[in-house]
Amino acid sequence: MRISKISAVAAVAAATITTGVLAPADAAPVSGVPTMTVTQTPGTTARPAAGPGTCSGSWIYVDTLGGEIGARSRPDADAGSTIVFIVKGTGLLPCRKGVTSGLANACGVTGSHAWVLVQNVAKPGWSGYIPAVCTSDYS
């Protein structure tokens, strides 16, 4: 029986859910929002491409630079875009698409408008947009 990459990631990729608080780069602190810690999947050596990710494959390399990133309900950091879960750590996540939309200030970059839709491996079916500046393509 062959195990898919997503099964391995879901089983190992820190499917730890805790409650967390956003890093200062994001707007207001949020309590009670699920946090997903990303870790490197055993047996893989992710070699991410340079630059912001575009989700050119089905996996994206995420590096939160030791902080936390709010995955949002839509690709914009305004008040109307709810934080659905928080991502922290470094490693691979399944991604759906890259988009250009609202403003994102994260991972030491201000004024970016690029976002990537990622899946929460700890809560199947949950997806959220994270700033592309915190990602690199990996396929």
trRosetta pair geometry for C-beta under 8 A, 3 or more apart (Angstrom, degrees):
i j d omega theta_ij theta_ji phi_ij phi_ji
3 7 4.8 -114 -174 79 91 135
3 8 5.9 101 132 -52 119 90
4 7 4.8 103 58 0 77 100
4 8 7.3 -144 98 -1 45 84
5 8 5.7 -57 -154 38 37 110
5 9 6.1 34 152 -17 70 107
5 41 7.7 40 -165 170 85 173
5 59 7.3 -63 132 -71 147 130
6 9 5.5 -53 -143 40 34 111
6 10 5.9 36 156 -22 67 107
6 94 5.7 16 -106 -59 105 137
6 121 7.2 -161 -164 -120 78 108
7 10 5.7 -54 -142 38 28 110
7 11 6.2 24 158 -16 63 110
8 11 5.9 -60 -146 39 27 108
8 12 6.0 -15 168 15 65 116
8 13 7.9 83 122 -29 61 97
8 41 5.8 75 128 -162 109 126
8 42 8.0 -122 178 55 113 79
8 43 7.7 -71 -175 52 148 126
9 12 6.5 -79 -135 55 22 84
9 13 4.2 11 -174 -22 70 135
9 41 5.4 -61 -94 -89 73 129
9 92 6.4 -98 -111 93 129 102
9 93 7.6 143 180 -115 144 38
9 94 7.1 159 77 -32 158 93
9 121 5.3 -103 127 -125 100 158
10 13 6.6 -19 -72 32 16 106
10 15 6.2 47 -175 -74 54 132
10 121 4.6 -146 -98 -177 66 102
10 122 7.7 167 -146 -77 71 34
10 124 7.3 18 -127 -71 136 100
11 15 7.4 -54 -140 -13 11 133
12 15 7.9 98 68 -13 10 96
12 39 7.3 -100 142 77 83 110
12 41 5.8 105 85 -133 127 71
12 42 6.1 -104 -175 10 161 97
13 38 6.1 -15 180 -140 101 60
13 39 5.9 -176 -148 49 51 74
13 41 6.0 -31 -76 -81 94 87
13 91 6.2 180 -142 123 99 146
13 92 7.2 -95 -113 70 134 75
13 93 7.6 141 173 -92 151 65
13 121 5.2 37 74 80 129 154
13 122 7.9 -124 94 -54 90 81
14 36 6.9 122 108 177 95 65
14 37 3.8 -87 154 90 143 87
14 38 6.0 -155 49 -99 125 11
14 39 4.5 112 -28 -3 115 103
14 89 6.4 98 44 -4 163 172
14 91 7.7 139 14 31 116 153
14 122 7.5 -49 114 -67 58 119
15 36 7.3 -23 -131 -139 40 92
15 121 6.0 -98 -94 113 93 90
15 122 3.9 154 -153 -107 70 82
16 35 7.8 -17 108 97 81 86
16 36 7.5 137 67 -139 56 44
16 37 5.3 -3 57 28 108 112
16 122 6.9 -79 41 -113 22 142
17 34 4.8 -32 -154 -153 109 102
17 35 6.5 139 -152 57 50 55
17 36 6.7 -17 -95 -82 70 64
17 122 5.3 157 -59 151 96 140
17 123 7.0 73 -84 -48 136 103
18 34 7.8 115 57 -154 28 53
18 35 4.9 -30 62 51 75 115
18 37 8.0 30 15 -27 108 108
19 31 6.1 44 165 -172 121 70
19 32 5.4 -15 -137 -95 126 25
19 33 6.8 108 -146 49 73 42
19 34 7.3 -58 -95 -97 55 33
19 35 6.7 128 -143 -5 10 105
20 33 6.6 -63 56 74 76 87
20 35 3.8 72 -9 -63 128 138
20 68 5.9 -176 148 -127 140 159
20 86 4.9 -110 68 66 131 155
20 88 7.2 -169 -142 -18 168 135
21 29 4.7 -11 -158 -152 103 103
21 30 6.8 159 -134 55 51 48
21 31 6.3 -13 -87 -83 83 72
21 68 7.5 132 87 47 46 156
22 25 7.9 -117 159 60 98 64
22 26 4.0 -83 174 68 134 129
22 27 7.3 21 99 56 160 55
22 28 7.4 86 45 95 135 32
22 29 5.7 -161 38 -118 88 46
22 30 5.6 59 -21 19 107 90
22 68 5.9 -141 -138 94 41 117
22 70 5.3 -13 -111 -52 118 113
22 83 7.1 -107 -74 -107 125 170
22 86 6.7 -147 -89 -112 67 126
23 26 5.9 94 62 10 68 94
23 64 7.9 170 -27 174 145 108
23 67 3.8 32 -90 -177 151 119
23 68 4.7 167 -30 48 94 76
23 69 7.4 -15 17 -70 120 42
25 67 6.8 66 12 148 120 161
25 105 6.0 -148 -176 117 94 86
25 106 5.2 114 137 -114 140 59
25 107 7.6 111 172 -21 175 34
26 68 7.8 -64 4 97 130 87
26 69 7.5 137 -52 -144 125 41
26 70 4.8 98 -124 -1 157 123
26 77 7.1 -141 -136 -149 75 115
26 83 7.5 59 180 -82 147 139
26 106 7.3 22 -64 -94 79 102
27 77 6.8 159 -34 169 106 96
27 79 7.4 153 -150 -86 173 68
30 33 4.7 32 123 -13 118 131
30 70 7.2 86 23 -109 138 127
30 83 5.5 -174 16 61 170 139
30 86 7.8 175 73 -59 116 120
33 70 7.6 1 136 -127 161 93
33 83 5.5 -4 -135 113 157 110
33 84 7.5 146 -155 148 107 13
33 85 6.3 172 166 -121 93 34
33 86 5.6 95 113 -23 114 103
34 85 4.6 -33 80 -124 95 95
34 86 7.0 -171 99 24 45 77
34 120 7.5 68 106 -164 129 151
34 122 7.3 -164 163 96 127 127
34 123 6.4 58 122 -29 166 141
35 68 7.0 -54 -133 -137 115 127
35 85 6.9 161 -96 -177 23 80
35 86 4.3 -28 -109 71 76 107
35 87 7.7 172 -160 -77 65 16
35 88 6.3 -1 -174 8 110 112
36 85 5.7 37 -8 154 106 128
36 86 7.0 170 22 83 65 51
36 87 5.5 -21 69 -106 94 63
36 88 7.6 160 83 26 47 66
36 120 5.3 -167 -44 -147 155 91
36 121 6.9 127 -162 46 138 73
36 122 4.7 -167 -114 11 105 128
36 123 7.6 -115 -73 6 122 92
37 88 5.4 -32 -109 75 69 87
37 89 4.6 90 -171 -29 71 136
38 62 5.4 60 65 72 171 122
38 64 7.7 133 37 -13 115 112
38 87 6.1 20 -21 -169 115 96
38 88 7.1 -176 17 86 80 33
38 89 4.0 -176 58 83 66 113
38 90 6.4 -156 98 67 103 9
38 91 4.0 -159 154 49 94 103
38 92 7.3 -180 -171 47 116 28
38 93 6.0 -66 -114 -56 133 103
39 89 5.7 -63 -66 174 56 145
39 90 7.5 40 -123 69 37 58
39 91 5.0 60 112 -46 12 151
40 44 6.8 -150 177 75 87 92
40 46 6.4 -137 -131 6 97 114
40 90 6.9 -4 -50 107 85 84
40 91 4.7 -152 -72 -108 39 100
40 92 7.4 69 -132 -1 49 87
41 44 4.7 35 79 24 98 124
41 46 7.9 95 32 -43 89 108
41 91 6.5 119 -23 -168 69 117
41 92 5.8 -42 -8 39 114 119
44 92 7.0 -23 103 -7 154 143
46 61 5.2 144 169 -107 134 120
46 91 7.0 154 -7 -148 154 49
46 92 5.7 -174 -89 -55 138 105
46 138 5.5 -22 -153 -129 100 150
47 138 7.5 139 66 -121 45 99
48 53 7.8 -69 -160 -78 116 105
48 61 3.7 -109 -87 51 123 157
48 63 8.0 -115 6 -23 164 116
48 136 3.3 84 171 93 125 133
48 137 6.8 133 -160 64 78 40
48 138 5.3 -61 -104 -66 70 102
49 53 7.8 120 61 -101 100 71
49 136 5.3 -175 61 175 60 101
49 137 4.5 -2 33 59 124 93
49 138 7.2 -165 0 -69 82 53
50 136 6.8 -43 -123 -134 8 123
51 136 6.7 111 68 -120 44 86
52 112 7.2 157 -91 -149 153 138
52 114 5.3 88 145 92 151 147
52 132 4.0 65 179 133 115 100
52 133 5.0 -45 -98 -88 111 44
52 135 6.4 54 -162 66 59 76
52 136 7.4 -128 -152 -92 13 53
53 56 7.8 -131 -169 0 74 83
53 60 4.8 88 173 -145 161 107
53 61 7.0 172 -75 46 133 68
53 95 7.3 -155 144 -73 135 170
53 98 6.7 -156 123 -90 72 127
53 116 5.4 6 94 -67 110 151
53 132 5.4 -142 59 -156 67 84
53 135 3.4 -61 14 119 128 107
53 136 5.1 176 -65 -132 93 5
53 137 4.8 147 -133 -56 81 58
53 138 7.9 -39 -116 -2 123 73
54 98 4.0 -101 -164 12 52 166
54 114 7.7 -63 -97 -168 70 127
54 116 7.4 -164 -140 -92 13 106
54 132 7.0 37 -80 -146 46 135
54 137 6.0 -16 37 -70 75 118
55 58 7.9 35 -171 -115 84 23
55 60 5.7 -43 -92 -68 74 118
55 95 4.0 -132 -118 126 110 132
55 96 6.7 -10 -171 72 155 30
55 97 5.4 179 86 -146 149 14
55 98 4.4 176 24 -35 99 89
55 116 5.2 148 -41 -142 111 103
55 117 7.2 -6 -59 47 164 71
55 137 7.1 -151 -63 -109 14 88
56 98 7.8 -10 -47 -3 58 131
56 137 4.8 14 26 -139 107 140
56 139 6.5 -74 95 -50 88 128
57 95 7.9 86 82 53 61 108
57 137 6.5 114 11 -173 94 95
57 138 6.6 -92 50 97 132 40
57 139 2.7 166 -65 -102 157 103
58 94 6.1 -19 157 -147 84 82
58 95 6.7 177 -175 54 35 69
58 139 7.1 89 25 -127 61 81
59 92 5.1 -8 -173 -166 117 113
59 93 7.1 148 -155 76 67 33
59 94 6.2 -53 -100 -104 61 45
59 95 6.5 111 -150 11 11 92
59 138 4.8 -61 107 91 104 95
59 139 6.2 157 44 -102 94 39
60 92 7.1 144 73 -151 38 62
60 93 5.5 -26 63 65 89 85
60 94 7.7 57 16 159 83 10
60 95 4.0 64 -17 -37 117 136
60 116 5.6 121 -117 162 167 153
60 118 6.2 -100 49 -96 133 107
60 135 4.8 -9 171 -164 116 129
60 136 7.4 148 -169 70 71 35
60 137 6.7 -53 -120 -114 69 39
60 138 6.2 134 -134 31 17 92
61 90 7.9 13 177 -173 85 76
61 91 7.3 -113 -146 151 66 17
61 92 5.9 -38 -98 -93 59 66
61 135 6.3 137 74 -162 54 67
61 136 4.5 -21 63 62 112 87
61 137 7.3 12 16 85 94 10
61 138 4.4 95 -35 -27 98 130
62 69 7.8 -123 -170 31 119 145
62 87 6.2 -59 165 155 154 138
62 89 7.5 60 102 87 106 69
62 90 6.7 -161 97 -135 64 40
62 91 6.5 -10 54 62 87 49
62 92 7.4 141 13 -112 84 16
62 93 5.4 27 -13 2 127 117
62 118 7.2 26 -65 -102 135 161
62 130 7.1 22 -124 101 122 159
62 134 6.1 23 -153 133 77 94
62 135 5.3 -29 -97 -100 62 83
63 90 4.6 21 -113 -116 73 96
63 107 7.4 91 94 -131 80 130
63 134 6.3 -150 68 -176 57 70
63 135 7.6 157 20 -95 69 33
63 136 7.6 21 2 0 109 102
64 67 5.2 -129 154 67 96 63
64 68 6.1 21 -179 -100 144 20
64 69 5.2 -136 -118 -16 106 102
64 87 6.3 -175 -69 115 130 84
64 88 5.0 -100 59 -137 166 50
64 89 6.1 49 21 33 119 25
64 90 6.9 -132 21 -65 72 64
64 107 7.1 -120 -148 -89 37 98
64 134 6.1 26 -99 -165 50 128
65 107 5.4 137 -3 -135 130 78
65 108 6.7 118 -70 -16 177 108
65 134 7.4 -107 -6 -130 97 93
67 88 6.9 -120 118 -125 34 97
67 107 7.8 -160 47 -89 123 58
68 86 5.0 3 -179 179 117 118
68 87 7.0 150 -161 76 64 41
68 88 4.4 -40 -103 -78 74 109
69 86 6.9 151 74 -161 41 66
69 87 4.8 -20 62 62 97 94
69 88 7.1 163 16 -77 70 55
69 106 5.9 63 -120 -164 102 144
69 107 7.5 -6 -84 -47 120 96
69 130 5.1 58 138 -144 135 113
69 131 6.8 -127 -150 26 126 92
69 134 5.6 174 -81 96 152 176
70 83 3.9 -62 -167 -122 117 122
70 86 5.7 -37 -100 -104 54 77
70 128 7.9 -101 153 159 56 141
70 130 7.9 166 86 -111 38 78
71 83 6.8 100 62 -157 45 70
71 84 5.7 -62 99 59 91 88
71 85 5.0 -2 50 66 119 76
71 86 6.8 -168 8 -94 83 20
71 87 5.6 79 -42 -19 108 105
71 118 6.5 -97 -124 60 129 103
71 120 7.0 -178 68 -66 164 103
71 127 7.8 -128 164 160 129 39
71 128 2.7 95 149 101 104 136
71 129 6.5 143 -165 55 67 31
71 130 5.2 -45 -103 -62 76 91
72 75 7.0 137 81 -94 118 26
72 76 7.0 -131 127 57 153 47
72 77 7.0 -139 -56 -95 158 50
72 81 4.3 25 -179 155 129 112
72 82 6.7 143 -154 78 71 37
72 83 5.7 -50 -95 -97 66 52
72 84 6.8 117 -147 3 18 88
72 128 5.6 126 41 -172 24 98
72 129 4.9 -40 62 60 85 92
72 130 7.6 144 12 -78 78 42
73 81 5.6 -168 52 -162 82 64
73 82 4.4 37 -8 54 128 86
73 83 7.8 -108 -17 -65 82 11
73 84 5.4 112 -68 -41 77 114
73 128 6.7 -45 -71 -124 34 84
73 129 7.6 -28 75 16 12 98
74 80 7.6 -18 47 114 128 90
74 81 4.8 -116 56 -117 84 101
74 101 7.5 -122 156 150 85 160
74 102 7.8 68 121 11 93 128
74 129 6.5 1 157 10 16 139
75 81 7.6 -114 58 -127 10 146
75 99 5.2 -142 -30 83 169 122
75 101 3.7 103 103 49 116 144
75 102 5.9 159 121 31 68 87
75 104 7.8 -58 -176 -53 77 120
75 115 3.6 -171 -139 46 113 163
75 117 7.7 -76 -65 -65 107 85
75 129 4.3 -137 -86 -168 69 164
76 80 7.2 9 91 69 127 92
76 81 4.6 173 75 -40 80 144
76 101 5.7 -94 -61 133 83 113
76 102 2.7 57 -115 32 88 154
76 103 7.0 49 -148 38 71 56
76 104 8.0 -128 -132 -62 28 81
77 81 6.5 -88 -109 60 13 135
77 102 6.3 -162 16 123 61 117
77 103 5.8 -75 34 92 108 75
77 104 5.5 136 -32 -104 119 55
77 105 6.8 -85 27 22 172 76
78 81 5.6 95 58 5 66 101
78 102 6.1 -94 -12 -169 100 153
78 103 7.8 85 -48 47 83 94
81 102 7.3 -158 -32 55 148 154
81 129 7.8 -57 -171 54 130 121
83 86 6.9 26 170 -69 122 78
83 128 7.7 47 -158 -154 50 144
84 120 7.9 -126 116 -34 106 139
84 126 6.3 -173 144 -169 123 107
84 127 7.9 35 85 85 152 34
84 128 4.6 -164 53 -85 115 123
85 120 5.1 56 50 -95 163 143
85 123 6.9 -175 -79 31 150 133
85 126 6.1 75 -19 147 136 138
85 128 5.8 -163 39 -7 86 148
87 93 7.4 -37 -134 -63 139 155
87 118 7.2 30 -70 83 152 148
87 128 8.0 -168 -29 76 110 123
87 130 6.0 -30 28 -92 141 145
92 138 6.1 -101 -113 85 104 149
93 118 4.6 25 127 -161 135 124
93 119 6.6 -179 172 55 95 67
93 121 6.8 -141 -134 -23 78 110
94 118 6.9 129 82 -159 51 69
94 119 4.4 -7 76 34 105 121
94 121 6.9 117 12 -71 102 98
95 98 7.6 22 160 -54 133 76
95 116 5.4 -38 -143 173 130 111
95 117 6.4 119 -166 81 75 58
95 118 5.1 -43 -102 -99 74 67
95 119 7.3 -150 -87 0 26 80
95 135 7.8 91 -82 -165 145 153
96 117 4.2 -44 55 96 108 115
96 118 7.4 -164 6 -86 83 19
96 119 7.0 104 -37 -45 99 90
96 127 6.4 14 -10 -147 139 144
97 116 7.5 -171 97 -148 36 57
97 117 5.2 24 49 30 73 117
98 114 6.6 -3 -176 -172 105 96
98 115 7.0 162 -157 86 59 46
98 116 5.1 -27 -101 -99 76 76
98 117 7.7 -147 -76 11 29 75
98 132 6.1 60 -142 -98 108 131
99 114 7.6 161 87 -152 39 52
99 115 5.2 -18 64 65 86 95
99 116 7.8 162 20 -88 68 29
99 117 7.2 49 -1 -27 109 99
99 129 7.5 -53 45 -126 116 127
100 113 5.2 46 -165 122 81 102
100 114 5.7 -32 -101 -96 70 62
100 115 7.6 155 -100 19 21 79
101 113 6.2 -171 64 179 30 86
101 115 5.7 -28 35 12 107 127
101 129 8.0 -25 46 -171 139 159
102 113 6.8 -163 105 -139 13 81
102 115 7.9 31 52 -36 71 134
103 111 7.0 -49 -142 -130 99 33
103 112 7.5 112 -158 71 54 46
103 113 6.2 -43 -93 -93 42 75
104 112 4.8 -46 70 82 94 95
104 113 6.8 149 14 -102 90 23
104 114 7.2 -89 37 58 134 47
104 115 6.3 147 -43 -77 147 88
104 131 3.7 164 160 -105 140 109
104 132 7.6 115 69 20 155 69
104 133 6.9 177 109 13 118 111
105 109 7.1 -153 -145 97 51 55
105 110 4.6 10 -125 -120 103 70
105 111 7.1 47 -89 -20 86 38
105 112 7.3 150 -85 28 39 86
105 131 7.8 -119 48 -93 11 156
106 109 6.7 -6 69 54 47 83
106 112 7.6 -73 37 44 79 129
106 130 7.8 -104 91 -180 167 78
106 131 4.1 159 43 30 130 151
106 133 6.1 153 76 68 85 113
106 134 5.6 -44 121 -43 119 119
107 131 6.6 -160 10 90 109 127
107 133 5.0 -173 62 116 123 98
107 134 4.1 174 -43 -85 143 83
108 133 7.9 -142 62 145 67 127
109 112 5.3 44 126 -31 120 123
109 131 7.6 179 68 154 112 138
109 133 4.2 -117 45 -171 146 159
112 131 6.0 90 87 -163 134 111
112 132 6.8 -145 163 54 134 88
112 133 4.9 -141 -52 -36 171 125
114 131 7.2 79 85 -168 68 63
114 132 3.6 -55 122 33 105 138
114 133 6.9 118 67 -39 105 74
115 129 4.4 13 173 -175 128 114
115 130 6.8 151 -157 73 77 28
115 131 6.2 -59 -105 -109 67 35
115 132 5.8 -128 -88 -31 10 91
116 129 6.9 149 73 -150 32 65
116 130 5.8 -26 62 62 86 80
116 131 7.9 21 18 118 83 14
116 132 5.0 111 -27 -93 96 78
116 135 5.3 -31 15 31 153 163
117 127 5.6 26 178 169 96 120
117 128 7.3 -178 -146 98 63 18
117 129 5.4 -38 -90 -90 64 71
118 127 6.6 174 89 -152 35 75
118 128 6.5 -23 60 65 79 66
118 129 7.7 128 14 -114 74 23
118 130 5.7 -4 9 9 123 115
119 124 7.9 10 176 -131 116 48
119 126 7.1 115 -163 83 62 56
119 127 5.2 -42 -100 -98 57 83
120 123 4.6 3 110 49 124 88
120 124 7.8 -133 87 -66 77 19
120 126 4.0 -18 38 87 125 109
120 127 6.9 -151 -2 -84 81 30
120 128 6.8 46 -43 7 105 103
121 124 7.6 14 -154 -77 35 65
123 126 4.2 24 99 9 110 133
130 134 6.0 -78 150 63 112 125
130 135 6.8 110 98 -38 114 120
131 134 5.2 84 79 2 90 103
131 135 7.8 176 102 -1 53 95
132 135 5.5 -74 -154 45 48 108
